[in-house]
Amino acid sequence: MVPLVGETDFDLVAAELRADAADLDAYVEALAVKLEGALPAQTVVERGRQGLRGSKRVRRIETTVHDRRYTLARNGGRLDARCAHVVRDVVLKNEELELEAWVARLAQDLVAHAAESERGREALERLLTR
């Protein structure tokens, strides 16, 4: 049986996901590593070079939790945060969100996922210990 997940867990997850939001470049890189490590089968990170000699940077992060697909993409000097409700590969609703709202919704879904399954709980533990 999976232990119940409480509001404290939501607060921890939300804090972990928004830890370094002040520096957007560092934030996106750290978030990509955290989500890839915690949810490797549900996270796709697209990286690319800027120019010929630039280092590879995260361009886009896509994480799926249940029937929601969370996407964070660089768009010039800003981030586009989206949440899509997807059923059988069909997008029923696609919302653009402020970064804070995106983080809060993703954290809420991760906590719910942890409460429902052992794999979800293990993923949440990996996220919080990275």
C-alpha positions in Angstrom: 0.0 0.0 0.0 1.2 3.5 -0.9 1.2 6.0 2.0 -1.1 9.0 1.6 0.5 12.1 0.3 -0.3 15.3 2.0 -0.2 19.0 1.5 3.3 19.2 2.9 4.4 16.9 0.0 2.8 19.3 -2.5 4.6 22.3 -0.9 8.0 20.4 -1.0 7.5 19.4 -4.7 6.4 22.9 -5.7 9.4 24.4 -3.9 11.7 21.9 -5.5 10.3 22.6 -9.0 10.7 26.4 -8.6 14.0 26.3 -6.7 16.1 28.4 -9.1 13.5 30.4 -11.1 15.4 33.7 -10.7 18.0 32.7 -13.3 15.9 31.3 -16.1 18.8 29.6 -18.0 19.9 27.8 -14.9 16.3 27.0 -13.9 15.5 25.4 -17.2 18.7 23.3 -17.1 18.1 22.2 -13.5 14.4 21.4 -14.1 15.3 19.3 -17.1 17.8 17.2 -15.1 15.3 16.8 -12.2 12.4 15.7 -14.4 14.6 13.4 -16.6 15.9 11.7 -13.4 12.6 11.4 -11.7 10.4 10.5 -14.7 12.6 9.2 -17.4 9.9 7.4 -19.3 7.6 10.4 -19.2 10.0 13.2 -19.9 11.5 14.3 -23.2 14.1 17.0 -23.2 15.2 18.7 -26.4 18.6 20.2 -26.4 20.4 22.2 -29.1 23.3 24.5 -29.7 22.9 28.2 -30.2 25.3 29.1 -33.0 28.2 27.0 -34.1 30.3 26.9 -30.9 27.7 27.4 -28.3 27.1 24.8 -25.6 24.0 22.6 -25.8 21.1 24.2 -23.9 17.7 22.9 -23.1 15.2 24.2 -25.7 12.1 22.3 -24.6 11.0 20.1 -21.8 7.9 17.9 -22.1 6.6 15.8 -19.2 3.5 13.7 -19.2 1.7 12.9 -15.9 -1.6 11.0 -16.3 -3.5 12.7 -19.1 -1.7 16.0 -18.9 1.3 17.0 -21.0 3.4 19.8 -19.5 5.6 21.7 -21.9 8.2 24.4 -21.1 9.9 25.9 -24.2 12.3 28.7 -24.7 11.0 31.4 -26.9 13.7 34.0 -27.4 14.4 35.4 -23.9 11.3 34.0 -22.3 9.7 30.7 -21.4 6.4 29.4 -22.8 4.7 27.2 -20.3 1.8 25.0 -21.6 -0.4 22.3 -20.1 -2.4 20.1 -22.5 -5.1 17.6 -21.7 -4.4 14.6 -23.9 -6.5 11.5 -24.4 -5.3 8.7 -26.8 -2.8 11.2 -28.4 -5.6 13.7 -29.1 -5.2 17.1 -27.5 -8.5 18.1 -26.0 -7.4 21.3 -24.3 -4.1 23.3 -24.5 -3.5 26.1 -22.1 -0.7 28.7 -21.9 0.1 29.3 -18.3 2.3 31.6 -16.3 5.4 29.8 -15.0 4.2 29.8 -11.4 0.8 28.3 -12.4 2.6 25.7 -14.6 4.8 24.7 -11.7 1.9 24.5 -9.2 -0.2 22.4 -11.5 2.7 20.0 -12.3 3.5 19.7 -8.6 -0.1 18.9 -7.9 -0.2 16.2 -10.5 3.1 14.7 -9.4 1.8 14.5 -5.8 -1.5 12.9 -7.0 0.5 10.4 -9.1 2.6 9.6 -6.0 -0.5 8.9 -3.9 -1.9 6.5 -6.5 1.0 4.2 -7.2 4.3 2.9 -5.9 6.1 4.0 -9.2 4.7 7.5 -8.7 5.9 7.6 -5.1 9.4 6.5 -6.2 9.5 9.1 -8.9 8.5 11.8 -6.4 11.3 10.6 -4.0 13.8 10.8 -6.9 12.7 14.4 -7.7 13.0 15.5 -4.1 16.4 13.9 -3.5 18.2 15.3 -6.7 
